[in-house]
Structure formats: C-alpha cells, structure tokens
Amino acid sequence: MIPYHVHQDELQLLLQVDPVAPPIKNWERLNGSVLLRVIINEKGEIRTAEVVRGDAPLRASALQAVLKWRYKPWLVEGSPVAVESLVTVKFLTEDSARTTNSSPARDPMRTGGNFSSFPRLSKRVEPIYPETALKERISGSVIVELTVNEEGLVYEARVLRGHRLLNRAALDAVLQWEYFPLRVRGEAMPFLAAVTLIFTPPK
C-alpha cells in the first residue's frame, strides 16, 4: 500500500522520455494523450505503471515511455518515500510540435468562452507560405491549439484543423510567438489557446 498520493504538478520531473508515435493514419480521431497511474519509488524511479485512460493504439508506447521517466524523490519529514500519482503522456505527430521552452508547472487553463482575461500577444511571427502550396494555389486557414507556459512562451502546438501543405508552416510560425504572462488573481498561469492562421496566395 502506497500511503502518499501526489498530484503530478507537485512532482519534479528530472527525465522525460517522449513516446514513439505508432504509424496511425487517422490521428485526428485519437485523443493524443494517455493517462496512467504510476508508483514512484524512493529513488524517483517508476516502479509500476498502468493505463487509466487512453486510445488503445497509444497505450503500449505510452507505457514504454513513462517507465523510463525519473523524478526527484518525494520527501516526508526529510526522508524519501514511495508515492502514487496520475501522469499524462502526450504524443507528438506530424501535425504537432514542441519547443525547448520550459513546460508548464501546472495544468494549463483553457481560454475562451466566458473567460474574463484573454492572453495578449507580445510577439507574433507570420508563417512563410510553403512553395508547394503556392505552386498549387492552395489557400485556407489552419487552426492551432497552443500550450503556453507561465512566462508567456509557447511550449507545445498542435493542429486542430488545416491543410496538410499548410500545417507545418503554421506550426513553425506559432512556436515563435510570445504572450504577456496571463495572470489570474496576481498569479502567472499557463493556458491553452486556439489560434487561426489564414493563408492567401498572392495575386
């Protein structure tokens, strides 16, 4: 029996191994993440892991990745103890990308709807029109979901909807965007935001 349950936001991850994305054609039909229940031993190593929720094609890869993760040992009264936690393994595909910026220290909040404080851009980089898309006179919009850390820097981006010839250019642009830190009751918060980039070929 593990007496201590610790939220993943309270744990300090020292080594994170990204999962190998299996060859799947219809990624848009999948959630793209797997939730696992893990037991971390006194050394910060994953002792056991089991899938709580996630699409079947992703489960094996998620398990293989998370078993290699390492955490800073959890201390109780100065002594390391084993703990239980729920952790999320996210998959990157050809329509998603991650920067070297620090990951959010807590679960990001979703903006939009009745959210009272919308994030403001401090730096916007426009996408470079792909040459192939120009030759084929392809236009349209790409909707991208951003994960932004407490500093206002984009940590991760994934395409929600777009054209295959435009998606990578949209990702390359938004990964360079910067926001003014979003503050809620004076505290900087990470957030999720959906943004739209419009591609119109020159006449």
C-alpha positions in Angstrom: 0.0 0.0 0.0 1.3 3.4 -1.0 0.2 6.0 1.7 1.0 9.1 -0.3 -0.9 10.3 -3.4 0.8 13.3 -5.0 -0.6 15.4 -7.9 1.7 15.4 -10.9 2.0 19.2 -10.8 3.8 18.8 -7.4 6.3 16.3 -8.7 9.6 17.5 -10.2 10.4 15.6 -13.4 14.1 15.1 -13.9 14.0 12.9 -17.1 11.1 12.7 -19.5 11.2 10.4 -22.5 8.7 11.1 -25.2 6.7 8.2 -26.6 7.3 6.9 -30.1 4.2 7.6 -32.1 2.9 4.5 -33.8 2.1 4.7 -37.5 -1.5 5.7 -37.5 -3.3 7.3 -40.4 -6.2 9.0 -38.7 -4.6 10.8 -35.8 -7.4 13.3 -35.7 -9.7 10.6 -34.4 -7.5 10.0 -31.4 -7.1 11.9 -28.1 -3.4 12.1 -28.5 -2.7 11.5 -24.8 -2.8 8.6 -22.3 -3.4 8.9 -18.6 -1.5 6.5 -16.4 -1.4 5.6 -12.7 2.2 5.3 -11.6 4.0 4.3 -8.4 7.3 6.1 -7.9 9.8 4.6 -5.6 12.1 6.2 -3.1 14.7 6.8 -5.7 12.3 8.7 -8.0 12.1 5.7 -10.5 8.8 4.5 -11.9 8.2 1.1 -10.2 4.8 0.3 -11.8 2.5 1.9 -14.3 -1.0 1.1 -15.6 -3.2 2.8 -18.1 -6.2 4.6 -16.7 -7.5 6.2 -19.9 -6.3 6.4 -23.5 -6.9 5.1 -27.0 -5.8 1.5 -27.5 -3.2 2.1 -30.3 -1.3 4.5 -28.0 -1.2 2.6 -24.7 1.8 0.4 -25.3 4.0 3.3 -26.4 2.9 5.4 -23.5 3.8 2.6 -21.0 7.2 2.1 -22.6 8.0 5.8 -22.4 6.7 6.5 -18.9 8.7 3.6 -17.4 11.9 5.5 -18.3 10.8 8.7 -16.6 12.7 9.8 -13.4 11.5 12.2 -10.7 13.1 14.0 -7.8 12.5 11.8 -4.8 9.4 12.9 -2.7 10.4 13.7 0.9 8.3 13.3 4.0 10.0 14.8 7.1 13.3 14.7 5.3 13.2 11.1 4.1 12.3 9.9 0.6 9.2 7.8 0.3 7.3 6.0 -2.5 4.3 7.8 -3.9 1.4 7.3 -6.3 0.4 9.7 -8.9 -1.6 10.1 -12.2 0.5 11.3 -15.1 -0.2 12.2 -18.7 1.8 11.1 -21.7 1.3 13.2 -24.8 2.1 12.1 -28.3 3.6 14.3 -31.0 2.6 13.7 -34.6 3.5 15.3 -37.9 0.9 18.0 -37.0 2.2 18.8 -33.6 5.5 20.1 -32.3 7.2 21.1 -29.0 9.7 23.8 -28.2 12.7 23.8 -25.9 10.9 26.3 -23.6 10.1 25.1 -20.1 6.9 23.0 -19.7 4.1 24.5 -17.6 4.5 23.7 -13.9 0.7 23.0 -13.6 -2.2 22.1 -15.7 -2.9 24.9 -18.2 -6.3 26.6 -18.1 -8.3 26.9 -21.3 -9.1 30.3 -22.5 -12.2 31.3 -24.5 -16.0 31.4 -23.8 -16.7 33.3 -20.6 -13.0 33.6 -19.7 -12.6 37.1 -18.5 -8.9 37.7 -19.1 -7.7 36.9 -22.7 -4.0 36.5 -23.3 -2.3 39.2 -25.3 0.5 38.6 -27.9 3.8 40.4 -27.3 5.5 38.8 -30.4 3.8 37.5 -33.5 5.7 35.7 -36.3 3.8 35.4 -39.6 4.0 32.0 -41.4 6.1 31.5 -44.5 4.0 30.4 -47.4 5.1 26.9 -48.5 6.5 26.8 -52.0 4.4 23.7 -52.9 1.2 25.3 -51.7 2.0 28.4 -53.7 2.5 26.5 -56.9 -0.8 24.7 -56.4 -2.6 27.9 -55.4 -3.7 26.4 -52.1 -5.3 28.8 -49.6 -7.2 28.3 -46.4 -6.9 28.6 -42.7 -5.1 26.5 -40.1 -6.4 26.3 -36.5 -3.7 25.5 -34.0 -4.0 24.9 -30.2 -1.2 26.3 -28.2 0.1 25.4 -24.8 1.7 28.5 -23.3 3.8 28.4 -20.0 3.7 30.8 -17.1 6.3 33.0 -18.8 4.1 33.5 -21.9 6.3 31.3 -24.1 4.8 28.6 -26.3 5.7 25.1 -25.1 3.6 23.0 -27.5 1.4 23.4 -30.5 -0.9 21.0 -32.4 -3.0 21.5 -35.5 -6.7 21.1 -34.9 -7.8 21.7 -38.5 -5.9 22.6 -41.6 -4.5 21.6 -45.0 -1.5 19.2 -45.0 0.6 21.5 -47.1 0.0 24.5 -44.8 0.1 22.9 -41.3 3.8 22.7 -40.9 4.3 26.4 -41.8 1.6 27.4 -39.3 3.3 25.4 -36.6 6.8 26.8 -37.4 5.3 30.3 -37.0 3.3 30.0 -33.8 6.1 28.2 -32.0 7.9 31.5 -32.1 5.0 33.5 -30.7 5.2 35.1 -27.2 2.5 36.3 -24.9 2.3 38.7 -22.0 2.1 36.4 -19.0 -1.5 35.6 -18.1 -2.3 36.5 -14.5 -5.2 35.3 -12.5 -5.6 36.9 -9.1 -2.0 38.2 -9.5 -0.5 34.7 -10.2 1.0 33.8 -13.6 -0.9 30.9 -15.1 -0.2 28.6 -18.1 -3.0 28.4 -20.6 -4.4 26.7 -23.8 -5.5 28.9 -26.7 -6.8 28.1 -30.2 -5.5 30.5 -32.8 -6.2 30.7 -36.6 -3.7 31.5 -39.3 -5.0 32.4 -42.8 -3.1 31.6 -45.9 -4.0 33.5 -49.1 -1.7 33.2 -52.1 -0.6 36.5 -53.7 -2.3 37.5 -56.9 
